[in-house]
Amino acid sequence: MTSPAPYTSTSLADLLPAVRYADPQLLAARLEDVRLPLGWWHATPLMEIERVIGAEALSHQVAQALRSLWPHVELGDVVPVLRLLGAPSAEPGKTVAQIAREAGPGVVDGDRVLAAVFGAILDRLHQRGVPREESEGARVRDAVSVIARWLPADAPAEVRAALAVLQGLEEQPEDEPVPLPVAVPEAVEEPAEEQPEYAELPAPREAFDDHEPAAEAEEQNVVDAPVPSAAPALMAEPFAALTRLVGGWDERALVIAGQRMFTDEPVKLQDLGERFSVSRERVRQLERAVADSLTQWMVADEDGRAFAGHLAAVAERLGTVGQVAEVHALHPDHARTVEAVGVPLGDIVARLLPGGTLVGTWIVQGDAAALRAVMQEDLLAACGDTPLAWDEAVALGQRYGVRREVLADWAADLGRFQVRDGRLLYWGRSLNDRAAAVLALHGEPMSMEDIHGQLADGTAINSMRNQIWTDERFLRVDRNLYGLRAWGGEEYLGIREMIAREIANAGGEAEVNAIAEALSARFDVSAASVRTNLGGPGFARTRRGWVRVADQPGEQDAPYVPRNDVAGTRRCFVGADGRWWYRVELTADHLRGSGFPVPAGWAAHIGGAPHRDPVLLRHEAGETSLTWRAQPTFGSVKPLLEHIGATAGDQVFLNVTGGHLSALRLPTPADGLGSDGGAARLTGWTAAVTPAEAVEVIARRIGMEPGQEGQALLERLVERGDKDIAELLERALSGAVPAF
């Protein structure tokens, strides 16, 4: 007589004690399965779990939990029994992350190795493959059970007939379910040639190519080449099979299936409880009963086993990732609505696929979050700087089981990747990232207008120009041509700066005609324009036809006078102490450390001038500088912003006195302001004001004499460019209700 396996009541918590103390929500996200009881990992015997979903699926789920929840714990600590039983493919002293990393570069490789380790433990516990003293009849029964479990669906009829004879000799209890994983149908299938033709997705591996293996072997003169197994076949009438099942369910089961189990927006348990006049816990029990009924059907019923095989076939065609729309297109029945539950069959199939997780419109095998993270990282590494040829992108996707047909959509869903001109490129988070991607794809310098046209995202070209000018990734190579600094080349700094560079390269003195010819040949500037600039301030004549950069007293440029002084410059306001402040509305770019342009009037006020040396500015958290090439630009003030606790949306006022940069933060008000208070606040005034007081405050802040009329102030604000303040003040003076 055969003794039972000694660990038939062992639960997952017995093997992984850590699950008793882990966050239930984190565990449920990785281990919960619609076919299994809630919290099955605490007390349900693993042998029962294996009977429902199969040892392979169980091992895969546990592998995902190990890798995501306990990556830095030694495997022998998180699975203590491993130190006792041992496993040839893993060292207990290594951490879970080490074992997964050594398995290969992908998440799938790590999961496969960890799953193999846990599968080996299950085999040892349940005495699979372990010699034991038993009768000849018991050994025969075990052998028949193994053959039945793994016999392929396309096995010859005579083999299946022989198995049926052996099964007739078995003495199994009538109520024992067939020990078969859902995705491996055991029912006898119709011959492949009699199956109807359905739309099939290209299989993700060569083993499922459409060509005839034998014919290919003959063409290649390969003798006795192994014939790859065929892809699992789709069921002829899955709709009819499922309809027969749900036809036996009562109203509550149908409502639960249609409104909770197979929908994107499940009805709350409490709402269904009120509808059924039962408690929410009772609804949960009913839902579990429906799931158990479905599981039992796919294990023990002929229709159910065929349907389980159908699910396995669909999963095989989708590969690692697929879309719900593809499931609907795979079979004519999938588009039909199962009227009893009010859900298309394709949606039901998508939610029942073995090992699959529904994430939006995607069906992902295994740990969806981990797959997304690792593919994002690999794609960014492959095409972050240079667009990736599509065939190379496809090869990268295939390493993770992602098919060519869905790779473009999957990469876009991962975020910020696009396919253009047969290449995959990183589209980026910011406007600058996208402009860099356009240049990388084009492969040569482009005009600002051409870059703007390729982006086509509604961004104003002036805004794009300002951001490109302050980003070190870009190199201006001509008056209106921009490339990537990584390409190298000579930077165009403006005509005066280029003249100064030519003179310096010539030893400090150069001939006017030589400079004009050299610059007009290399850049889009005329020789006449070069000569005109040579005759202006900044350059001194040395002898007839020769010039040098002015460097003697009396030869320097006159002080720069901007078109508008600081009092006529937008966003500049004078404080009670007579110092002028410039207002900046913070964005994420400021907080990331990007430079930003400032008005010429304020830049000149703090000592800047075109084509002069940068103005060094010290502040409490370090230093930055003001540079002025095409326009005045501030360097990064990120440390200063962090020092004052500024966040995106805050108004920050900057002042420079004696080379010291100061910043005052004006946070976004918690409560809404009236138009009069809002207008005054934009000048740095925080106290409450009436419309008349707002006129007085704002006029004083922009340097006007007291006693100004409202209309005169409005005209001055518009002239300065402070349209935001003018609009609020005009609304306050007219008595209009503020729009915010």
C-alpha positions in Angstrom: 0.0 0.0 0.0 1.3 3.4 -0.9 1.8 5.9 1.9 0.6 9.4 1.2 3.0 12.2 0.6 4.1 13.6 3.9 3.5 17.3 3.1 0.0 17.2 1.6 -1.2 19.9 3.9 1.8 22.3 3.5 0.8 25.9 2.7 2.9 28.6 1.1 3.2 30.3 4.5 4.9 27.2 5.8 7.6 27.4 3.2 7.8 31.2 3.1 7.2 32.4 6.7 7.7 36.0 5.5 4.3 36.0 3.9 2.7 35.9 7.3 4.1 39.4 8.1 4.1 41.0 4.6 1.7 43.7 3.5 -1.5 41.9 2.5 -2.1 44.3 -0.4 1.4 43.8 -1.8 0.9 40.0 -1.5 -2.5 40.1 -3.2 -1.1 42.1 -6.1 1.4 39.3 -6.8 -0.3 36.1 -5.6 -4.0 36.6 -5.9 -5.7 34.6 -8.6 -9.4 34.6 -9.6 -9.3 30.8 -9.6 -8.0 30.5 -6.0 -9.4 31.3 -2.6 -8.7 34.7 -1.1 -5.5 34.7 0.9 -4.8 31.2 -0.2 -1.1 31.5 0.7 -1.9 31.4 4.4 -3.6 28.0 4.8 -4.6 26.4 1.5 -2.5 23.3 0.9 -0.1 23.7 -2.0 -1.2 20.4 -3.5 -4.7 21.9 -3.9 -3.3 25.0 -5.5 -1.3 22.9 -7.9 -4.5 21.0 -8.9 -6.2 24.2 -9.9 -3.5 26.3 -11.6 -0.6 23.8 -12.0 2.8 23.6 -10.4 4.4 25.8 -13.1 2.0 28.7 -12.7 2.3 28.4 -8.9 6.1 28.5 -9.1 6.0 31.5 -11.4 3.8 33.5 -9.0 6.0 32.7 -6.1 9.1 33.7 -8.1 7.5 37.1 -8.8 6.8 37.6 -5.1 10.3 36.7 -4.2 11.9 39.1 -6.6 9.7 42.1 -6.0 9.2 41.8 -2.2 12.4 40.3 -0.8 15.1 41.1 -3.4 17.9 41.8 -0.9 17.3 38.8 1.4 19.3 35.6 1.1 17.2 33.0 -0.6 17.9 30.5 2.2 16.4 33.0 4.7 13.3 33.8 2.9 12.8 30.1 2.0 14.3 28.3 5.0 13.4 24.8 3.8 15.8 25.3 1.0 18.7 25.0 3.4 17.3 21.6 4.4 16.2 20.2 1.1 18.7 22.0 -1.2 18.2 22.8 -4.8 20.9 22.2 -7.5 20.1 25.5 -9.4 20.5 27.9 -6.5 22.8 28.8 -3.6 20.9 29.6 -0.4 23.6 32.1 0.6 22.9 34.4 -2.3 20.2 37.1 -2.3 17.1 36.8 -4.4 18.3 39.7 -6.6 21.7 38.1 -7.1 20.2 34.9 -8.3 17.8 36.7 -10.6 20.6 39.0 -12.0 22.9 36.1 -12.7 20.1 34.3 -14.6 20.2 36.9 -17.4 19.5 40.5 -18.3 15.7 40.3 -18.4 13.0 40.0 -15.7 11.7 36.9 -17.5 15.1 35.1 -17.0 15.2 35.9 -13.3 11.6 34.7 -12.8 12.4 31.5 -14.7 15.3 30.5 -12.5 13.5 31.4 -9.2 10.4 29.5 -10.4 12.6 26.4 -11.2 14.1 26.6 -7.6 10.6 26.7 -6.0 9.4 24.0 -8.4 12.2 21.7 -7.3 11.2 22.3 -3.7 7.6 21.3 -4.5 8.9 18.2 -6.2 10.9 17.2 -3.2 8.0 17.9 -0.8 5.5 16.0 -2.8 7.9 13.2 -3.6 7.8 13.7 -7.3 10.8 11.9 -8.8 11.8 10.6 -5.3 12.2 6.8 -5.0 9.9 5.3 -2.3 8.7 1.9 -1.3 5.3 1.2 -2.8 3.4 -1.5 -4.7 3.7 -2.1 -8.4 0.1 -0.9 -8.9 0.8 2.4 -7.2 3.8 3.1 -9.4 1.7 2.3 -12.5 -1.1 4.7 -11.3 1.5 7.5 -10.8 3.0 6.9 -14.2 -0.4 7.0 -15.9 -1.2 10.3 -14.1 2.0 11.9 -15.3 1.4 10.8 -18.9 -2.1 12.1 -18.8 -1.0 15.4 -17.4 1.7 16.1 -20.0 0.3 14.3 -23.1 0.1 17.0 -25.9 -3.2 17.9 -27.4 -2.0 16.8 -30.9 -0.9 13.3 -29.8 -1.8 10.5 -32.3 -5.2 8.8 -31.8 -3.5 5.4 -31.1 -1.5 6.9 -28.2 -4.6 8.4 -26.7 -6.4 5.0 -27.0 -3.6 3.3 -25.2 -3.7 5.9 -22.4 -7.5 5.3 -22.1 -6.9 1.6 -21.5 -4.3 2.4 -18.8 -6.7 4.9 -17.2 -9.4 2.2 -17.0 -7.1 0.3 -14.7 -6.9 3.1 -12.2 -8.9 3.3 -9.0 -9.5 7.0 -8.4 -12.1 8.4 -6.1 -15.0 9.7 -8.1 -14.9 13.2 -6.5 -11.2 13.8 -7.1 -10.7 16.5 -9.8 -8.5 16.0 -12.7 -5.0 17.2 -11.7 -4.5 19.4 -14.8 -3.3 23.1 -15.1 -6.0 25.3 -16.7 -3.8 26.2 -19.7 -3.0 22.5 -20.6 -6.1 20.9 -22.1 -6.4 17.2 -21.6 -9.5 16.5 -23.6 -9.1 14.8 -26.9 -8.9 17.4 -29.7 -10.2 17.2 -33.2 -7.5 16.7 -35.8 -5.8 20.0 -36.7 -6.9 19.9 -40.4 -10.6 19.9 -39.3 -10.2 23.0 -37.1 -11.7 26.2 -38.7 -9.4 28.9 -39.8 -9.2 31.9 -37.5 -7.2 35.1 -37.5 -3.9 34.3 -35.8 -1.3 36.6 -34.5 2.3 35.9 -35.6 3.8 33.6 -32.9 6.6 35.2 -30.8 9.0 32.3 -31.4 10.3 30.4 -34.3 8.8 27.2 -32.9 5.4 28.5 -34.0 6.2 29.8 -37.5 3.6 29.2 -40.2 5.9 27.3 -42.6 5.9 23.5 -42.7 8.9 22.3 -40.7 9.4 19.2 -42.8 9.4 21.2 -46.0 12.0 23.6 -44.6 14.2 20.8 -43.6 14.0 19.4 -47.1 14.9 22.8 -48.7 17.9 23.1 -46.4 19.0 19.5 -46.9 18.8 18.8 -43.2 18.4 15.1 -42.4 16.2 14.1 -39.5 15.9 17.8 -38.3 13.7 18.0 -35.2 10.1 19.1 -36.0 9.0 22.0 -33.8 5.7 21.5 -32.0 2.6 23.3 -33.4 1.0 26.2 -31.6 -2.0 25.2 -29.4 -5.2 25.3 -31.4 -8.1 27.6 -30.8 -11.4 26.1 -29.8 -14.0 25.8 -32.5 -17.0 27.1 -30.5 -15.8 28.8 -27.2 -19.0 31.0 -27.1 -21.3 28.0 -27.1 -19.2 26.2 -24.4 -19.2 29.2 -22.0 -22.9 30.0 -22.7 -23.8 26.4 -21.6 -21.9 27.0 -18.4 -23.4 30.3 -17.4 -26.8 29.0 -18.4 -26.8 27.1 -15.2 -26.0 30.1 -12.9 -28.6 31.9 -10.9 -29.3 35.6 -11.2 -26.9 36.6 -8.5 -24.0 34.7 -10.0 -24.7 36.3 -13.4 -24.8 39.8 -12.0 -21.5 39.2 -10.0 -19.8 37.9 -13.1 -21.0 40.7 -15.4 -20.6 43.6 -13.0 -17.6 42.6 -10.9 -15.5 39.9 -12.4 -15.4 40.8 -16.1 -15.7 44.6 -16.2 -13.3 47.5 -16.0 -15.5 49.3 -13.4 -16.6 46.7 -10.9 -19.7 47.5 -8.8 -18.9 47.8 -5.1 -19.6 44.9 -2.8 -21.8 47.1 -0.6 -24.0 48.1 -3.6 -24.5 44.5 -4.7 -25.2 43.6 -1.1 -28.0 46.1 -0.9 -29.4 44.8 -4.3 -29.4 41.2 -3.1 -30.4 42.1 0.5 -27.3 40.4 1.9 -24.1 41.6 3.6 -21.1 42.7 1.6 -19.2 39.7 3.0 -21.8 37.4 1.7 -21.4 39.0 -1.8 -17.7 38.3 -1.5 -18.4 34.7 -0.7 -20.8 34.5 -3.7 -18.1 36.0 -5.9 -15.6 33.4 -4.7 -18.2 30.6 -5.4 -18.6 31.9 -9.0 -14.8 31.9 -9.5 -14.6 28.4 -8.0 -17.4 27.2 -10.2 -15.5 28.5 -13.3 -12.3 26.9 -12.1 -13.9 23.6 -11.4 -15.5 23.7 -14.8 -12.2 24.2 -16.6 -10.7 21.3 -14.6 -13.4 18.7 -14.6 -15.8 19.3 -17.5 -15.1 18.4 -21.1 -16.3 21.8 -22.3 -14.3 23.5 -19.6 -11.1 21.7 -20.4 -11.4 22.6 -24.1 -12.1 26.2 -23.0 -8.9 26.1 -20.9 -7.0 24.9 -23.9 -8.5 27.8 -25.9 -7.2 30.2 -23.2 -3.7 28.7 -23.5 -3.8 29.0 -27.3 -4.8 32.7 -27.0 -2.0 33.4 -24.5 0.5 31.6 -26.7 -0.4 33.9 -29.7 -0.2 37.1 -27.6 3.2 36.3 -26.1 4.4 38.5 -23.2 2.2 41.4 -24.0 -0.9 41.8 -26.1 -3.9 44.0 -26.4 -7.6 43.2 -25.6 -8.5 44.3 -29.2 -6.2 41.5 -30.5 -8.1 39.0 -28.4 -11.4 40.2 -29.9 -9.9 39.7 -33.4 -8.5 36.2 -32.8 -11.8 34.4 -33.1 -15.3 35.3 -34.5 -16.9 34.2 -31.2 -14.8 36.7 -29.2 -16.8 39.7 -30.6 -20.1 38.1 -29.5 -21.7 39.3 -26.3 -22.5 36.6 -23.7 -26.0 38.0 -23.1 -26.4 36.3 -19.7 -23.6 38.4 -18.2 -23.7 41.3 -20.7 -20.0 41.1 -21.6 -18.3 40.3 -24.9 -16.6 36.9 -24.8 -13.3 38.5 -25.8 -13.3 40.5 -22.5 -13.9 37.4 -20.5 -11.1 35.5 -22.3 -8.7 38.4 -21.7 -9.3 38.3 -18.0 -9.0 34.5 -17.7 -5.7 34.1 -19.7 -3.3 32.0 -17.6 -0.6 34.1 -16.0 -2.0 37.3 -17.6 -2.6 40.6 -15.9 -4.9 43.2 -17.4 -3.3 46.7 -17.4 -5.6 49.1 -19.2 -5.9 47.8 -22.7 -2.9 45.5 -22.3 -2.6 41.9 -21.2 0.8 41.3 -19.6 2.3 38.0 -18.7 4.0 38.0 -15.3 4.9 41.1 -13.3 3.6 44.0 -15.4 5.3 46.7 -13.4 8.7 45.0 -13.4 8.5 44.3 -17.2 7.6 48.0 -17.8 10.4 49.2 -15.7 13.1 47.0 -17.2 12.0 47.6 -20.8 11.9 51.4 -20.2 15.4 51.2 -18.9 16.7 49.1 -21.8 14.9 51.1 -24.5 16.2 54.3 -23.1 19.7 52.9 -22.9 19.4 51.8 -26.6 17.9 54.9 -28.1 18.2 57.7 -25.6 20.9 59.5 -27.6 20.6 58.0 -31.0 17.4 56.6 -32.7 17.4 52.8 -32.8 16.9 51.0 -36.1 13.5 49.3 -36.1 15.0 45.8 -36.6 17.2 46.3 -33.6 14.3 47.6 -31.6 12.3 44.5 -32.6 15.2 42.2 -31.5 15.3 44.0 -28.2 11.6 43.5 -27.7 11.8 39.9 -28.6 14.2 39.3 -25.8 11.2 40.0 -23.5 8.7 38.1 -25.7 7.2 41.3 -27.1 6.0 40.8 -30.7 7.0 43.2 -33.6 3.2 43.9 -34.2 2.7 45.5 -30.8 6.2 46.8 -30.0 5.5 50.4 -31.3 2.3 50.7 -29.3 3.8 49.1 -26.3 6.9 51.4 -26.4 4.6 54.4 -26.7 2.5 53.1 -23.7 5.7 52.7 -21.7 6.1 56.4 -22.2 8.0 58.9 -24.4 9.0 56.5 -27.2 7.9 56.9 -30.9 8.6 55.2 -34.2 9.5 57.7 -36.9 11.1 57.0 -40.3 11.7 53.4 -39.5 13.5 54.1 -36.2 12.6 54.1 -32.6 13.5 57.3 -30.7 13.1 58.7 -27.2 10.5 61.5 -27.5 11.4 62.8 -24.0 9.7 64.6 -21.2 10.4 68.2 -22.2 10.3 70.3 -25.3 14.1 70.2 -25.3 14.1 66.4 -25.2 11.8 66.3 -28.2 13.9 68.9 -30.1 17.0 66.8 -29.5 15.2 63.7 -30.7 14.2 65.5 -33.9 17.8 66.5 -34.6 19.1 63.0 -33.8 16.6 61.5 -36.2 17.5 64.0 -38.9 21.2 63.5 -38.4 22.3 67.0 -39.4 21.7 70.7 -38.3 18.3 72.1 -38.9 16.8 75.6 -38.8 14.7 76.6 -35.8 11.6 76.7 -38.1 12.2 73.1 -39.4 12.6 71.8 -35.8 9.4 73.6 -34.8 7.6 72.1 -37.7 8.7 68.5 -36.8 7.5 68.9 -33.2 4.1 70.1 -34.3 2.8 70.2 -30.7 1.5 73.8 -30.5 4.5 75.2 -28.7 5.3 78.8 -29.7 8.5 79.0 -31.7 9.8 81.8 -29.5 9.4 79.7 -26.5 11.2 76.8 -28.2 14.0 79.1 -29.3 14.5 80.4 -25.7 14.7 76.8 -24.3 17.1 75.6 -27.0 19.4 78.6 -26.4 19.8 77.8 -22.8 20.3 74.0 -23.2 23.9 72.8 -23.4 22.9 69.8 -25.6 22.4 72.1 -28.6 25.1 73.8 -30.6 24.3 76.8 -32.8 26.4 76.2 -35.9 25.1 79.2 -38.0 22.8 82.2 -37.8 19.7 79.9 -37.9 21.1 76.4 -37.8 21.2 74.2 -34.7 22.8 70.8 -34.2 23.7 68.6 -31.2 26.8 69.5 -29.3 27.7 65.8 -29.3 28.3 66.0 -33.1 31.1 68.6 -32.6 31.8 71.5 -34.9 32.3 75.2 -34.5 29.8 77.1 -32.5 28.3 80.3 -34.0 28.2 82.9 -31.2 27.0 85.9 -33.2 28.8 88.0 -35.7 30.7 90.3 -33.3 31.9 87.3 -31.2 32.9 85.4 -34.4 34.9 88.5 -35.5 36.7 88.6 -32.2 37.5 84.9 -32.5 38.9 85.3 -36.0 41.2 88.2 -34.7 42.3 86.0 -31.7 43.1 83.1 -34.0 45.1 85.4 -36.2 47.3 86.4 -33.3 45.5 89.5 -32.1 45.4 91.5 -35.4 43.8 90.6 -38.8 43.0 92.1 -42.1 39.4 93.3 -42.6 39.0 91.6 -46.0 40.4 88.3 -44.7 37.9 88.3 -41.8 35.0 89.2 -44.0 35.9 86.4 -46.6 36.5 83.8 -43.9 33.2 84.4 -42.0 31.0 84.8 -45.1 32.4 81.5 -46.4 31.7 79.5 -43.2 28.5 81.1 -42.1 25.3 82.6 -43.5 26.5 86.2 -43.1 27.5 88.6 -45.8 30.9 90.1 -46.2 29.3 93.6 -46.1 27.7 92.8 -42.7 31.1 91.7 -41.3 32.8 95.0 -42.5 30.0 97.0 -40.9 30.4 95.4 -37.6 34.2 95.8 -37.8 33.7 99.6 -38.1 31.6 99.7 -34.9 32.6 99.9 -31.2 34.7 97.1 -29.8 37.3 97.1 -32.6 40.2 99.4 -33.2 42.1 100.1 -36.4 45.9 99.4 -36.3 46.9 100.2 -39.8 45.2 100.6 -43.1 42.8 97.6 -43.6 43.8 95.9 -40.3 41.9 95.7 -37.0 42.2 94.3 -33.5 39.9 94.0 -30.5 39.7 97.3 -28.6 41.5 96.9 -25.2 43.0 100.3 -24.4 41.4 103.0 -22.3 39.1 105.0 -24.4 38.7 102.1 -26.9 36.2 100.2 -24.9 32.6 100.0 -25.9 30.4 102.7 -24.4 28.2 101.5 -21.6 25.3 99.4 -23.0 22.0 101.3 -23.1 19.0 99.0 -23.6 15.9 100.0 -25.5 13.9 100.0 -22.3 15.5 100.8 -18.9 14.5 98.8 -15.8 11.5 101.0 -15.1 10.1 100.2 -18.5 10.8 96.5 -18.3 8.2 93.9 -17.8 8.0 92.1 -14.4 10.5 94.6 -12.8 9.3 96.3 -9.6 10.9 98.7 -7.2 10.8 98.0 -3.4 10.5 100.5 -0.6 14.3 100.6 -0.3 14.6 101.7 -3.9 16.0 98.3 -5.2 14.6 96.8 -8.4 13.3 93.2 -8.3 12.5 90.9 -11.2 9.6 88.5 -10.9 9.9 84.9 -12.1 7.0 82.4 -12.1 8.6 79.1 -11.2 8.2 76.0 -13.5 9.5 72.5 -13.3 12.4 73.6 -15.6 13.6 76.1 -13.0 13.5 73.5 -10.2 15.4 71.0 -12.4 18.3 73.5 -12.8 17.6 74.9 -16.3 18.8 78.3 -17.2 16.3 80.9 -18.3 16.2 84.2 -20.3 15.7 87.6 -18.6 14.7 90.9 -20.0 17.5 93.1 -21.4 16.4 96.1 -19.2 16.9 94.2 -16.0 20.1 92.5 -17.3 21.6 95.8 -18.1 20.6 97.2 -14.7 22.6 94.5 -12.9 25.7 95.0 -15.1 25.2 92.8 -18.1 25.9 93.7 -21.7 25.9 91.9 -25.1 29.0 89.9 -25.9 30.8 90.8 -22.7 32.2 88.6 -20.0 29.6 86.8 -17.9 28.4 88.6 -14.7 29.2 86.4 -11.7 26.5 86.4 -9.1 26.9 85.0 -5.6 24.0 83.9 -3.4 23.3 82.1 -0.1 23.5 78.6 -1.6 26.4 79.1 -4.1 26.8 81.1 -7.2 25.5 81.5 -10.8 26.1 83.9 -13.7 24.4 86.1 -16.2 25.6 85.5 -19.8 24.6 87.6 -22.8 25.0 86.2 -26.3 21.9 86.2 -28.4 19.9 87.3 -25.3 20.7 87.7 -21.6 20.4 84.4 -19.8 20.6 83.4 -16.2 22.3 80.2 -15.2 20.8 77.7 -12.9 19.4 79.0 -9.6 18.2 75.6 -8.4 20.3 75.6 -5.1 18.9 79.0 -4.2 15.3 77.9 -5.0 15.8 74.8 -2.8 17.3 77.0 -0.1 14.1 79.2 0.1 11.8 76.2 -0.2 10.3 77.3 -3.6 7.9 75.0 -5.5 6.4 75.1 -9.0 3.8 77.8 -9.3 5.4 80.2 -6.8 6.3 83.7 -7.7 10.0 84.4 -6.9 11.4 88.0 -6.9 15.2 88.3 -7.7 17.4 91.2 -6.9 21.1 91.8 -7.6 23.0 94.3 -5.4 26.8 94.5 -5.4 27.1 91.1 -7.2 24.9 89.4 -4.6 21.8 87.6 -5.8 18.8 87.6 -3.4 15.5 85.8 -3.8 12.1 86.2 -2.1 9.4 83.6 -2.4 5.8 84.5 -2.8 3.8 81.2 -2.5 0.6 80.6 -4.4 -2.2 81.8 -2.1 -4.3 79.2 -0.4 -7.6 81.1 -1.0 -8.7 82.9 -4.2 -7.9 86.6 -4.5 -9.9 89.4 -6.0 -8.7 91.0 -9.1 -7.4 94.0 -7.2 -5.4 91.9 -4.7 -4.2 89.6 -7.5 -2.9 92.5 -9.5 -1.0 94.0 -6.5 0.3 90.6 -5.5 2.1 90.2 -8.9 4.2 93.3 -8.0 5.1 91.7 -4.6 2.4 93.4 -2.5 0.7 90.9 -0.2 -1.6 93.1 1.9 -5.3 93.5 1.1 -6.2 96.5 -1.1 -9.2 98.2 -2.6 -9.2 98.9 -6.4 -8.1 102.5 -5.7 -5.3 101.4 -3.4 -4.2 98.8 -6.0 -3.7 101.7 -8.5 -1.5 103.6 -6.0 0.5 100.5 -5.0 1.1 99.3 -8.6 2.0 102.8 -9.9 4.6 103.2 -7.1 6.0 99.7 -7.8 6.7 100.4 -11.4 8.4 103.8 -10.7 5.5 106.1 -11.6 4.7 109.3 -9.7 1.9 109.2 -7.1 -1.6 110.2 -8.0 -1.9 108.3 -11.2 -5.2 107.8 -12.9 -6.2 104.2 -13.5 -6.3 104.5 -17.3 -2.8 106.0 -17.4 -1.5 103.1 -15.3 -3.2 100.6 -17.5 -1.5 102.1 -20.6 1.9 102.1 -18.9 1.5 98.4 -17.8 0.7 97.4 -21.4 3.6 99.4 -22.7 5.9 97.6 -20.3 4.5 94.2 -21.3 2.8 93.5 -17.9 -0.5 92.4 -19.6 -1.3 89.9 -16.8 -1.4 92.8 -14.2 -3.2 95.1 -16.6 -6.0 92.6 -17.2 -6.5 92.0 -13.5 -6.5 95.7 -12.6 -8.8 96.6 -15.5 -11.3 93.9 -14.2 -11.0 95.3 -10.7 -11.6 98.9 -11.8 -14.6 97.8 -13.9 -16.1 95.8 -11.0 -16.1 92.6 -13.1 -16.2 89.2 -11.3 -12.7 87.6 -11.3 -12.4 84.5 -13.5 -10.4 82.6 -10.9 
